[in-house]
Amino acid sequence: MQPTDDLQIDTPEQITLELPLAGIGSRFLGIAIDTILQFLLYLAGVFAFAYSLDKFGLERYFSWIPPSLGPALVILFIFCVYWGYFAFFEIIWKGQTPGKRLAKIRVIHQSGRPMNAYEAIGRNLMRAIDYLPTMYGVGIICMMLNAQHKRVGDYVAGTVVVHDRKTEDIRPDWETVPQSGTALPELAKATAEDLVLIETYLQRRAQLSPVVRDNTALQIAERIETKTGLRRESNETLDEFLEKIVSRIRDTARYR
């Protein structure tokens, strides 16, 4: 993945955040793992059904079912596993399947919010088109022709796939900032939204390019300075200033 392959999201505070988009390679790894798991589910279903018929003599309870209905039930089972597998896991795991989790990628809405159930179902029903003519040929071509690596299902649901990086992996060490026991009354003007904005930047700054990181930090710092009247010290970096603000806001025990 190239460094420029990022999803830019404009927050309500007019601050731009960037999320690294997942490329064809990482998505192929995810689908390969999921395909193997689906195949195992097919085998488990067949063996479980065959074992039940033989062990418990259940065939006598299904004697009323016409023989021609057998293939239809098999197709229904395959349909439920193939499409239901992806939609089920992406709904309960907030955009991830077992394969995506192992590949460390996640489906989100293009606005940056989590994908909902309707979007998960919609994007996965489009797999029938993305898979054509075989091995996701249409989907791969579609991903190669757009900057956000979207397949047809992503266009229908308005979703994108991004690299999933846990907050703990990039959480800054804010304890390095000297603590002051004096509460600043000016910080009472800072809202919970300001706190979330600063912490979101601090948690994601390791993923940003130097230019985007500096511009984002400057915009946030200017917002806080305008609201509170506080000013950065001459020897203080933007990150140190924002870390200090977060630390002192937390010290007031208003937002914990």
For each residue, the residues with C-beta under 8 A, 3 or more apart:
1: 5 20 21 22 23 25 26 163
2: 5
3: 6 209
4:
5: 1 2 20 21 23 147 149
6: 3 18 19 20 21
7: 18 19 20 21 110 112 148 160 162
8: 16 17 18
9: 16 17 18 19 111 112
10: 14 15 16
11: 14 15 16 17 197 200
12: 193
13: 193 197 223
14: 10 11 219
15: 10 11 197 201 216 219 220 223
16: 8 9 10 11 212 215 216
17: 8 9 11 112 200 201 204 208 216
18: 6 7 8 9 204 207 208 209 212
19: 6 7 9 108 112 162 163 204 207
20: 1 5 6 7 162 163 165 207
21: 1 5 6 7 148 149 160 161 162 163
22: 1 26 27 103 105 149 161 162 163
23: 1 5 26 27 149
24: 27 28 140 143 144 149
25: 1 28 29
26: 1 22 23 29 30 103 104 105 163
27: 22 23 24 30 31 103 105 143 149 161
28: 24 25 31 32
29: 25 26 32 33 99 102 103
30: 26 27 33 34 97 99 100 102 103 105
31: 27 28 34 35 99 136
32: 28 29 35 36 99
33: 29 30 36 37 98 99 102 103
34: 30 31 37 38 85 86 97 98 99 100
35: 31 32 38 39 99
36: 32 33 39 40
37: 33 34 40 41 85 98 99
38: 34 35 41 42 81 82 85
39: 35 36 42 43
40: 36 37 43 44
41: 37 38 44 45 81 85
42: 38 39 45 46 78 81
43: 39 40 46 47
44: 40 41 47 48
45: 41 42 48 49 77 81
46: 42 43 49 50
47: 43 44 50 51
48: 44 45 51 52
49: 45 46 52 53
50: 46 47 53 54
51: 47 48 54 55
52: 48 49 55 56 58
53: 49 50 56 57 58 59
54: 50 51 57
55: 51 52
56: 52 53
57: 53 54 60
58: 52 53 61 62
59: 53 62 63
60: 57 63
61: 58
62: 58 59 65
63: 59 60
64:
65: 62 69 70
66: 69
67: 70
68: 71 72
69: 65 66 72 73
70: 65 67 73 74
71: 68 74 75
72: 68 69 75 76
73: 69 70 76 77
74: 70 71 77 78
75: 71 72 78 79
76: 72 73 79 80
77: 45 73 74 80 81
78: 42 74 75 81 82
79: 75 76 82 83 84
80: 76 77 83 84
81: 38 41 42 45 77 78 84 85
82: 38 78 79 85 86 127
83: 79 80 86 87 124 125 127
84: 79 80 81 87 88
85: 34 37 38 41 81 82 88 89 97
86: 34 82 83 89 90 97 120 124 127
87: 83 84 90 91 117 120 121 124
88: 84 85 91 92
89: 85 86 92 93 96 97 98
90: 86 87 93 94 95 96 97 107 115 120 124
91: 87 88 117 120
92: 88 89
93: 89 90 96 97 101
94: 90 106 114 115
95: 90 100 106 107 108 114 115 120
96: 89 90 93 100 101 105 106 107 164
97: 30 34 85 86 89 90 93 100 101
98: 33 34 37 89 101 102
99: 29 30 31 32 33 34 35 37 102 103
100: 30 34 95 96 97 103 104 105 106 107 161 164
101: 93 96 97 98 104 164
102: 29 30 33 98 99
103: 22 26 27 29 30 33 99 100
104: 26 100 101 163 164 165
105: 22 26 27 30 96 100 161 162 163 164
106: 94 95 96 100 161 162 163 164
107: 90 95 96 100 115 120 123 159 160 161
108: 19 95 112 113 114 115 159 160 161 162
109: 112 113 114 115 116 119 157 158 159 160
110: 7 148 158 159 160
111: 9 158
112: 7 9 17 19 108 109
113: 108 109
114: 94 95 108 109
115: 90 94 95 107 108 109 119 120 123 157 159
116: 109 119 120
117: 87 91 120 121
118: 121 122
119: 109 115 116 122 123 157 158 159
120: 86 87 90 91 95 107 115 116 117 123 124 157
121: 87 117 118 124 125
122: 118 119 125 126 153 156 157
123: 107 115 119 120 126 153 154 156 157 159
124: 83 86 87 90 120 121 127 153
125: 83 121 122 128 153
126: 122 123 129 130 151 152 153 156 157
127: 82 83 86 124 130 131 139 153
128: 125 131 132
129: 126 132 138 152 153
130: 126 127 136 138 139 142 151 152 153
131: 127 128 134 135 136 137 138 139
132: 128 129 137 138
133: 137 138
134: 131 137
135: 131
136: 31 130 131 139 140 151
137: 131 132 133 134 140 141
138: 129 130 131 132 133 141 142 151 152
139: 127 130 131 136 142 143 151 152 153
140: 24 136 137 143 144 151
141: 137 138 144 145
142: 130 138 139 145 146 150 151 152 155
143: 24 27 139 140 146 149 150 151
144: 24 140 141
145: 141 142
146: 142 143 149 150
147: 5
148: 7 21 110 154 160
149: 5 21 22 23 24 27 143 146 160 161
150: 142 143 146 154 155 159 160
151: 126 130 136 138 139 140 142 143 154 155
152: 126 129 130 138 139 142 155 156
153: 122 123 124 125 126 127 129 130 139 156 157 159
154: 123 148 150 151 157 158 159 160 161
155: 142 150 151 152 158
156: 122 123 126 152 153
157: 109 115 119 120 122 123 126 153 154
158: 109 110 111 119 154 155
159: 107 108 109 110 115 119 123 150 153 154
160: 7 21 107 108 109 110 148 149 150 154
161: 21 22 27 100 105 106 107 108 149 154
162: 7 19 20 21 22 105 106 108
163: 1 19 20 21 22 26 104 105 106
164: 96 100 101 104 105 106
165: 20 104 169 170 207
166: 169 170
167: 170 171 203
168: 171
169: 165 166
170: 165 166 167 203 204 205 206 207
171: 167 168 202 203
172: 202 203 205 239 243
173: 176
174: 177 202 243 246 247
175:
176: 173 243
177: 174 240 243 244 247
178:
179: 247 251
180: 248
181:
182:
183: 187 248 251 252
184: 187 228 230 248
185: 188
186: 189 228 229 230
187: 183 184 190 228 230 245 248 249 252
188: 185 252
189: 186 227 228 229
190: 187 194 195 224 227 228 245 249
191: 194 195
192: 195 196 255
193: 12 13 196 197
194: 190 191 197 198 223 224 227
195: 190 191 192 198 199 246 249 255
196: 192 193 199 200
197: 11 13 15 193 194 200 201 220 223
198: 194 195 201 202 220 224 242 245 246
199: 195 196 202 203 246
200: 11 17 196 197 203 204
201: 15 17 197 198 204 205 216 217 220 242
202: 171 172 174 198 199 205 239 242 243 246
203: 167 170 171 172 199 200
204: 17 18 19 170 200 201 207 208
205: 170 172 201 202 208 213 216 217 239
206: 170
207: 18 19 20 165 170 204
208: 17 18 204 205 212 213 216
209: 3 18 212 213
210: 213 214
211: 214 215
212: 16 18 208 209 215 216
213: 205 208 209 210 216 217
214: 210 211 217 218 238
215: 16 211 212 218 219
216: 15 16 17 201 205 208 212 213 219 220
217: 201 205 213 214 220 221 238 239 242
218: 214 215 221 222 238
219: 14 15 215 216 222 223
220: 15 197 198 201 216 217 223 224 242
221: 217 218 224 225 232 238 241 242
222: 218 219 225 226
223: 13 15 194 197 219 220 226 227
224: 190 194 198 220 221 227 228 230 242 245
225: 221 222 228 229 230 231 232
226: 222 223
227: 189 190 194 223 224
228: 184 186 187 189 190 224 225
229: 186 189 225
230: 184 186 187 224 225 245
231: 225
232: 221 225 236 238 241
233: 236 241
234:
235:
236: 232 233 240 241 244
237: 240 241
238: 214 217 218 221 232 241 242
239: 172 202 205 217 242 243
240: 177 236 237 243 244
241: 221 232 233 236 237 238 244 245
242: 198 201 202 217 220 221 224 238 239 245 246
243: 172 174 176 177 202 239 240 246 247
244: 177 236 240 241 247 248
245: 187 190 198 224 230 241 242 248 249
246: 174 195 198 199 202 242 243 249 250
247: 174 177 179 243 244 250 251
248: 180 183 184 187 244 245 251 252
249: 187 190 195 245 246 252 254 255
250: 246 247 253 255 256
251: 179 183 247 248
252: 183 187 188 248 249
253: 250 256
254: 249
255: 192 195 249 250
256: 250 253
